[in-house]
């Protein structure tokens, strides 16, 4: 865990310096470089007793779930009411499109089911946070998590550059661009960056504010989507291993606590200075978990899929952006 902490601390600082890339991506990359440069790193023993891989597994699994819970203290359940009916319709349409394309194109590309699911989830909802929430539910391999987050990061970076350009080309006004950015860009930081770029010299934050609210509302869909996959995979496990099946063991209890944290933050009005600290701890915990995932990532199986995850991410990204524009034009 200390190894993951050191990597996370370095990645956190790099993420502050290069926010377009983000700390989670740096953390995965540094962890993967370390373990592939020193293959015996995770099998080293601490004081001759406990292998480092046990702490790495604890960090990439349990700490990841706990960190997702803390993110709930930054959620406000009333955000959905604020964005309006039209934006909610756009969010639902985008989520449906992302999953449909992810599974249809993923099947054609013959990608592993976990990779299809994680890229679909990341594109549909909120990038790395959604992947972090769903990965333990479907018991995804660390290689699939690393591949999915890297793919989502690529299109986050591209979105910051191309969305303001295409928004002006399409003649969008501030509300339209705000809804489009909030529904079609994956990561919150990328949404903020695109909204800032859209404002340009006018420094009018109307689009940025709306985009942020829409994006946070979209993030709340982590709860029903994660529960859906929990039920789906638990039923599949029940069919395959009926004698060993236990719904209580496979149920994602951390999602219930995430929703509870959002409920507390919404209706009990936790002071901002406290909720910000909890969310920051949660974000750093996710960066630590990504370091653990990086330390469990071997390049050979990761490179086996080649460019197929990127192609899948591209198809999902284009479909989400297109569907969002179509819905906005109708509403």
N, C-alpha and C positions, 0 to 999 in steps of 0.2 A: 504493500500500500504506500510505503514511503517512496518507492521508485515511481509509482504512478503520480504521487503528489509532486515530486520534483519536476517531472515532465509536464504536469498540468500547470505548475507555476510558471515555467518558461513559456508554455503555450499561451497562457493567459496574458502575459506581457506582450508576446508577439501579436496576439489577437487585438490588443489595444492599439498597437502600432499599425497593424494592417487589418482593419475591421472588415474589409471586403472578403478576406479569406476566412477570418474567424478562428477563435481559439480551439473549438472542437476538431476542425480539420488539421490544424497544426499538431494537436495532441495525438491524433491517429497516426499522422505521418512520422512524427518523432518516435513514437512507440514502435511502429513497424520497422523503421530504419534501425533502431537499437536491437530489436530481436533478430532481424535478419543479418545484421552485421556481427552479432554475438549470439549464435543459435542456442548456446547452452545457458543463456542468461536466466530464462524462466525456470530451469531445472536446478539452479544453484540453491544451496541450502543455507538457511539462516541459523547460525550457531550449531551447524551440523545436524539440525533436527527438522525444521520445516522448510519445504521448498518454496521458493518465491511464487511459483505458479498458483499456490492456494490464495495468497493475498491478492494476486492479480485477478483471479476469478471472482473473489469476493468484491473487489472494486468494480469490475465490469458488469456484475449482476446485481448484487444487493444495494450497493451504493448508488447505482444507476436508478433503481426504483425509488429509493429514498429521496434522491435529488428531484425526480419528477414530481413527487408529492410537494416539495417546497415551492416548485414553480406555481402551484395552485394559489399561493398567497399573492401572486401578481395578477390573478384573473378576477374579472368582475362579471358576474352572471347577467347583470343588467345591460352589458354592452350589446347583446343581441337585440334588445328592445330599442336601443339608440340608433342602430344602423338602418333600420327600416325594413319593410317587407321586401322591397326590390333587391337589396343587398343580400338578404337571407336566401332568396331564390337563386341568386347568382352563386352564392357559396355552395348550396346544395347541388346545383348543376355542375359546378366545377369538381366537387368531390366525386359525383357519379361518373363524370367523364374520365377523371384520372384513373379510377379503378377499372373501368371498362377497357380503356386503352392499355393499361398496365398488364392486365391478364390476357387480352386478345393478342397484343403484339409480343408479350413475353412468351406465350405459347408458340408463336411463329418462330421466335428466335431461340426457342428451346432453352430458356433460362431456368435456373432452379426456382421452385415456387416461393421460397423465402425472399429471394432477390426481387421477384415480381411484386410481392406484397409490400416490401419495405420501400421500394422506389415509388409504388403507387401511393402508399401512405404519406411518404415525404412530400410528394408533389401535391397531393390532395389537401393536406392540412397545414403543416408548419415545419417542413424540413426535418432537421436533426432531432428536434424535440419529439415529434411524432414517431420517428424511427426508434428513438430511445424508449418510448412508451410501449410500442408494439413488439419490439424485438424479443424481450423476455417472455411475452405471452405466447408467441409462436415458437419460442426456443430456437431462434435463428443463430446460425453459426457466426462467429466473429468476422470471418472473411466476407460473409454476405452483408453484415452491418457496415463494415469498412467500405466495401464497394458501393453500397447504396448512398452512404453519406458523402463519399467523394463525388458521385454522380450528381447528387442534389446540389452540392457546393458549386460545381461547374456552371450549372444553369442559374444559380443565384447570382453569380458574378456577371454572367452575360445579361441577365435581366436588368441589372442596375444600369447598364450601358444602353440597351436597346429600347426599353420600355418608354422612357421620356421621348425618344426620337419617334417611335411609332405612334405614341399618343398624340403628338403634335401633327404627324402626318395624317392621322385619322380625324383631326379636328376636334379632339375631346376638350371638354371644359374641365374645371377643377373637380366637381363632384364625380364626373364620369371616370376621370383618371384615378381618383382616389379609390373608387370601388374596384376598378380594373386592377390596380396595383395590389390592393388588399386581398383580392380573391385569386389572383393568378401568379403572384410571386411567393415563393415558399417560405423564406426565412424573414423574421421580423426586422432584423438589421438591414437586410436587402430592401425591404419595403420602405424603411425610413430613408435609406440612401437614395432610392429611386424617387421618393416624394420630395426629397431635398433638391435633387437634380431637376425635377420638374418645375419647382418654384423658381429656380434660376435667379436672375437679377431682380425679379419683382419681390422676392422674399415673402410671398403670400403663402402662408402655411395651411390654407384651406384644404388642399388636396392631401397634404401630408397628414393632417389631423384625421381626416376621414379614412385615409388608407390605413392608418395605425389602428383605429377603432374597428374597422372591418377585419383587419388581420387578427386582432385579439379575439374577436367574435368567432372567427374561423378556427382559432386555436382551441376553443371550447369543445369543438367536435372531436377532440381527442378521446373524450369520455365514451360517447356512444360507439365510435369506431373501434376502440380498443375492446370494449365489452362484446361487440359483434364478433371480433376475431377470437376472443376468449371462448365464447360459446361455440363457434364453428369448430375450432381446433379441439375443444374438449369433447364435442360430439364425435368427431373423427377418431379421437383417441379411444373413446368409449367403444366404438365399433371395432377398432383394431385390437384393443386390450381390455375387453369388458371386465375381466376378473380383477385387473389392477386399477381400474378407473376410480378416481375420486374427484368430484367436481370442486370440492373445497380446496384441494391442493393445486388445481390448475387455474382457479379463478384469480384474476388480477386484482387482489385486494388493494394494491397500491393506488389503483385508479379510483377506487372508492374514497381513499384518503385524499387524493388529489382533488376530487369533486368537493369533499368536505372542506378542504382548505379554501377553495374558491368560494364556497357558501359562507364560511366564516369571514373572509375578506370582504364579501359583498354586503352582508347584513349586520356585521358587528363592527364595521369600520375600524379596522386595525390602522393605527397611525402609519403614515407613509414611510417614515424613517425606519420603522420596524419591519414592515412588509418588504421594503427594498432590500434590507439586510438578508432576510430569509430567501428572497428570490436570488440574490447574488450568491449566497451559499449554495443554493440549488444549482445555479449555472456553473459554479466552480466544480461542484460534485460531478456534473455531467462531463465536464472537461477531464476530470480525473478518470471517470469511467471510460471515456474515449481513449485515454492513455492505456488503460487496461486492455481495451479491445485491440489497440494497435500492437501491444505486446503479445497478444494472442494471434496476430495476423501473420501468416506466412505468405510470401509473395508468389510462390509457385501456384497454389490453388487460386489466389486472387487474380493472377494474370491469365488463368485458364479460360475465363469467360471473354477475354479480349475486349473488343469495343462494343460488345452486345449490350451491357448495362447502360453505356452512354447513349447508344442508339435508342434503347427503350426510354431512357430519361428524356431524350429529345422529343420523341413521339408524344409522351405524356405532357411535356411542357408546352408544345405547340397546341395540343388539343385543349389544354386548360386555358391558355391565352385566347384561343379562338372562341371557345364556348362562352367565356366570360364576356368578350366583346359582343357576341351575338345576344346574350341575355340583357346586357346593359342597353343595347340599341332598342330592344323591345320594351324595356321598362322606363 
